[in-house]
Amino acid sequence: MFLVDIDKLIDSEEVNKVKQTLAGIPSVAFTFISPGALGLKAAFRISPTFISNDTSHTVFKVIAAWLTDEFAIEVDATCKDISRKCFVSHDPDIYVNEQAEPIDFMGLTEQYRKVAKLGSIPSPKTRNTELFEHAKATGAGWTSDHVKAEIADELNKLELTTEGERNNQLNKSAFQLFALVENSGHGCLDDLEGRLRRSAQAIGLDDSEITATLKSARKARFKSTRQPPQPKQVDINPEIIERAERLAKSIDKRVNEGFTDNLEDQEYAHPEVIAAILASTFWSGQKSKGLMLNISGDNIIQFVEKDVLTQCQMIHGSFCDTEAINTRFSPYGDKQLDAESKKELRSILSIPPTYLINHLKAYNHRDQMTISTDMFIGRSVMDIKPDTVSIRWKHLPFETRLPVFEIDPVIINDYKEHFTRLDLFIDFIVQSRFASDRKYAYLWIKADSDWGKGFLMSAISNLDYNAGAVTGLSVKEVEKMFEGGPVGKSLADFKRSIVLHLDEFKTVKSELKNLENDIPVSPKNQLQFRAKVFAKVFTSAEPVPSLVGDSGTEDQFANRFSLFEEEGMLSRRPVFIERGKEAYMENVQSYICHKLNSRIAQMKAMGSSASADHGNRWLEIFIKDHGISNDVARLSETLPDIAEDFLEWIYTGPAFSDYGAFPQNLILDSEKQEYHLKAPKYVWTHYVKTSGLFGFSEQATIDKKHGDIFKLITINGASRTAKVTINGKKPRTITLKPKACKRCETRHQPWKDCLEPDF
């Protein structure tokens, strides 16, 4: 916190007016009336990195200049010494904002450098092809999410350390994390020490050894020179650099034309910041909004035209020196300007954002996104491609309710007795996440209605801690997505999802094979995007005839789906009843999350290419061991028998006459002794629905196989009808294989060659 005094206000009315103004500033953590009643004290949230005896005066100058210029609030300069701060209030109506935002101190320093007399402004015309993704990042640089992710990564690394290196790793991890919490201002050292101690105990270190190591590392934290994470440097496309420079020149030219003085043309636009904006911001015509990653890179922010200046400056810093424009127009401040002059100044100040937004509309217009989580990047990245925008999020480790050593082994062993393939299931999820070819990443869990399918999926998603780890869909929603229809899902549902879950599905369709790697999403009132999908988990209590019917399973499903058949009732297990559902869930959730983090860390250690290859090979072995076709015949293998039954039915089925089931469709060529079938598709559909051989849910799947059936029942293997001359007429038919000889039970041609043909 940084506290300022506002004194010598006229009366209580002015005090309350200024207090309301301060309460409207997002970075004010609290403000209260001074004991003298005619003054105020206000605390601004600012990174502890900037607060010290050395920098206190600098911070004071910048904040004082900002408050005077932006809010007409004058600060008492005699209270700039850090030793004179007061944090005790008697004001019963004190304003407190526990969610106060950190001040954009770096941005304010640049903007008010002259006013605060901090020295000259660096030249804005520096050219560099290696620009920051987020130039001039604001605030402390450390976000709470970053610190949490760093702690989780380091603790996971410690828990994976092999014997012989454990104490050394504890020392390294403790020093790194104590220094991080100390410098960032996020987290509690005592809580962190407790987490380190529990992880160290879990890997078998002695308590006395742990205590000595943690004490040493905590004491040494002040020696760390650790700095906030810097934006990753990337090579911006030279075309974008060139466009940014042209745009900067256009802005400078147009702004200079707005002045009527005799001064030489000035440079106001900063091309290096403009380039960073153009490389990471796009305009959606569908939504009439601009979109960019926020400061932390965890979310996408949207803004309308009037907010372009504010949003771009918050993320990237100022792309145009508006202070210099103000000073040139009115050297003595705009308080002396009349209404017409103020209007003229506003017109000039509107030029930079107008030119920038028009440029985004012309060159960075995109209405499609692809999103994914990249396991191998340290910061979320937006890449504007010719036809779409690709956003890759940084992976965040899964948070758990319990540390490893607090997980109850009785509960975990009991659950593993219930779900014996739990660890294999976790491996399936992780390998599917890293595999580049996810053709085999389909798993059907067929289990009793009270087996605990919902319990398992809740444990994976870990609802309170890792929302979005599992995306739930129905088959109808999947079909609608591929048709381009709107669905009740948003980007947040797919952002860091590792499992696509279809619960209690009743049917499957061929569209599901399109789920191998990604899925199109058209959220209601949001921008369309394509999301990568990994493990596809289908759960049901009942059979799914369209997936596995009495006649087998289609090859397109047999080539993709694995099957776990489970039985039992979780809620009736003695340990579940004794410990209670909440404690049981807490332990299973924590176990699964720890396992996921551990497996993911091992895969990441392989590197991108090696982990993808490993995942591909693992899934190939997995489907060989657990594929549906191991227990159920493929439909392609049963079709010859189905075709034979169909042909026999045509010749000998419930007859309207001696010629078979459909005498009006069955034609005998008396010359060639060949049988021909008219309208075979109609006859086939009638057979599928009335023969009693196929269940209702299976009929649609079997009916679609008419082409394959016709190839098997015709002499020439034809799947379609053709015109033939029969007894002087030319109907469209298929030519059937002959009737079966009752002597040899074969369909040979000509039948009269048999010694005793009998029909």
Salt bridges, closest charged atoms under 4 A:
ASP5 OD1 - LYS41 NZ 2.90
ASP91 OD2 - LYS19 NZ 2.86
GLU150 OE2 - HIS146 NE2 3.89
GLU150 OE1 - ARG226 NH2 2.94
GLU154 OE2 - LYS157 NZ 3.71
GLU159 OE1 - HIS594 ND1 3.98
GLU182 OE1 - ARG221 NE 2.72
ASP190 OD1 - ARG218 NH2 2.95
GLU193 OE2 - ARG197 NH2 3.92
GLU193 OE1 - ARG218 NH1 2.67
GLU242 OE2 - ARG246 NH1 3.13
GLU245 OE2 - ARG127 NE 2.66
ASP252 OD2 - LYS125 NZ 3.22
ASP261 OD1 - ARG328 NH2 2.84
GLU272 OE2 - LYS136 NZ 3.83
ASP298 OD1 - ARG496 NH2 3.70
GLU305 OE2 - LYS361 NZ 2.58
ASP307 OD1 - LYS306 NZ 3.40
ASP367 OD2 - HIS365 NE2 3.76
ASP374 OD2 - ARG392 NH1 2.85
GLU399 OE2 - LYS148 NZ 3.57
ASP408 OD2 - ARG579 NH1 2.08
ASP414 OD2 - ARG573 NE 3.12
GLU417 OE1 - ARG573 NH2 3.22
ASP423 OD2 - LYS416 NZ 2.97
ASP427 OD1 - ARG599 NE 2.65
ASP464 OD2 - ARG401 NH2 2.96
GLU479 OE2 - LYS509 NZ 3.60
GLU504 OE2 - LYS453 NZ 3.70
GLU516 OE2 - ARG560 NH2 2.82
ASP518 OD1 - ARG530 NH2 2.97
GLU554 OE1 - LYS705 NZ 3.18
ASP555 OD1 - ARG634 NH1 3.88
GLU566 OE2 - ARG421 NH2 2.77
GLU578 OE2 - ARG579 NE 3.90
GLU582 OE2 - ARG401 NH1 2.59
GLU644 OE2 - ARG747 NH2 2.96
GLU648 OE1 - ARG747 NH2 2.92
GLU674 OE1 - HIS676 NE2 3.75
ASP703 OD2 - LYS681 NZ 3.32
